[in-house]
Amino acid sequence: MRRKSKDMANPTKIPFLDLVTPHQELQEELLAVVKKVFSNAGFIGGPMVEEFEREFAAFSGAKYCVGVNSGTDALRFAFMAAGVQPGDVIITVPHTFIATTEAISQAGAHIAFVDIHEQTYTMDPEKLREYLETRCEFNSRTGETIERGSKRRVVGIVPVHLYGQTADMDPILELAEKHNLFVIEDACQAHGAQYFSKKDNAWKLAGSMGKAAAFSFYPGKNLGACGEAGAATTNDSAMAARMKMIRDHGQAKKYYHDIEGYNGRLDSIQAGWLSVKLKHLAKWNEARRTHAHRYHELLSEAKGSIVVPVEAPWTKGVYHLYVVRVQDREAFQGALAEAGIGTGIHYPIPLHLQKAYENLNYKKGDFPVTERVAPEIVSLPMFPQLSESQRSEVANKVLEFCASKVSTPNS
Ligand SMILES: Cc1ncc(COP(=O)(O)O)c(C=O)c1O
């Protein structure tokens, strides 16, 4: 699935994601990080981690950044630091990677889903409102929101900035405030994405809007480590201190454990590599936006038989993925694969219908938008180093496929 090199042209071989080229381009700087760490043997924590944390906090418009070993842990530690108790309910969407909900369960909480918006693929604030107003009641005496049927305490909301576009945060934050809930952003796919807050009349960065936010540096992400890594950002110093403690066996001082924590620290080699790559992230995100806008233009010819991503006026997306909707997805992917073009599906089975969540007792039909999009979505090749000719070739193949079809998706 990977291009051998930018110059070894087989123009028909277009991977879904090219992880080789950027690492070859930065090889010297990346290897210098390894040499530096080998010379001081500071493998865990230390100045390189602290430096990256400062840099990434600034990049995300947040006061604090806590480096951890995955996006999943960043979410889990944020929930724990926010004070989640066993059996509490955290609300999220069924159209996300399972890590979002794994972290909820692993923090001891119960998962509640609300559907996504059909155009943005992110949490629909109206569905959130409906859930809070019809399925829950707010006790003004205790300040708690209680789920009517289960009597569980609802404590938080996790909007997922999926595919690199932020969720519509103003109404979500307003509902959270009204119902006394925390908001933890799942920004694992949205490093550098922006949201225009009408309320504050200002653009805001993913990772700066909630009580905390989680980022993944899994290699394929917009900012990827050379292995596993993640970070939580926050503007709340107590949250930052708590998350630091949780990532390091519950200790703020060596061998003085205030709570039981985890081994969830960020390696200094990964932090050093991330610092090297962070310098290029704004440029890489801009390249992704250019590819996306060009794909939009090229694919507009196929209007009616393909649904391209919609960038809502309140978001500047960073196109972690470029996701289209087609009918007959299998044939579509087959036609592209035959032409040497890689594609992906993010994600084929909604979480509420996964075997792992049978115990939640959701059923088919509970989240119609998610269920409608899941069988139709396909991710096209998207990475900063995608060339103009590769982009055109992908678009031409998509147009060719669409022209061969008479039916249209039911969007
Ligand atoms: C939306 C979302 N949430 C959470 C995660 C978890 O991140 P990690 O793989 O670093 O644990 C990912 C990563 O794939 C993701 O895409």
The ligand as an SDF file (V2000), in Angstrom:
LIG
                    3D

 16 16  0  0  0  0  0  0  0  0999 V2000
  -11.0540    9.2890   16.4990 C   0  0  0  0  0  0  0  0  0  0  0  0
   -9.9460    8.5680   17.2200 C   0  0  0  0  0  0  0  0  0  0  0  0
   -9.9780    8.4920   18.5630 N   0  0  0  0  0  0  0  0  0  0  0  0
   -9.0190    7.8720   19.2510 C   0  0  0  0  0  0  0  0  0  0  0  0
   -7.9430    7.2790   18.6230 C   0  0  0  0  0  0  0  0  0  0  0  0
   -6.9260    6.5530   19.4450 C   0  0  0  0  0  0  0  0  0  0  0  0
   -5.6230    6.9550   19.2230 O   0  0  0  0  0  0  0  0  0  0  0  0
   -4.4140    5.9150   19.4490 P   0  0  0  0  0  0  0  0  0  0  0  0
   -4.4450    4.9690   18.2950 O   0  0  0  0  0  0  0  0  0  0  0  0
   -3.2000    6.7800   19.4460 O   0  0  0  0  0  0  0  0  0  0  0  0
   -4.6450    5.2540   20.7390 O   0  0  0  0  0  0  0  0  0  0  0  0
   -7.8580    7.3480   17.2300 C   0  0  0  0  0  0  0  0  0  0  0  0
   -6.7180    6.7390   16.5350 C   0  0  0  0  0  0  0  0  0  0  0  0
   -6.8060    5.9380   15.6780 O   0  0  0  0  0  0  0  0  0  0  0  0
   -8.8870    7.9830   16.5000 C   0  0  0  0  0  0  0  0  0  0  0  0
   -8.8570    8.0530   15.1850 O   0  0  0  0  0  0  0  0  0  0  0  0
  1  2  1  0
  2  3  1  0
  2 15  2  0
  3  4  2  0
  4  5  1  0
  5  6  1  0
  5 12  2  0
  6  7  1  0
  7  8  1  0
  8  9  2  0
  8 10  1  0
  8 11  1  0
 12 13  1  0
 12 15  1  0
 13 14  2  0
 15 16  1  0
M  END
$$$$
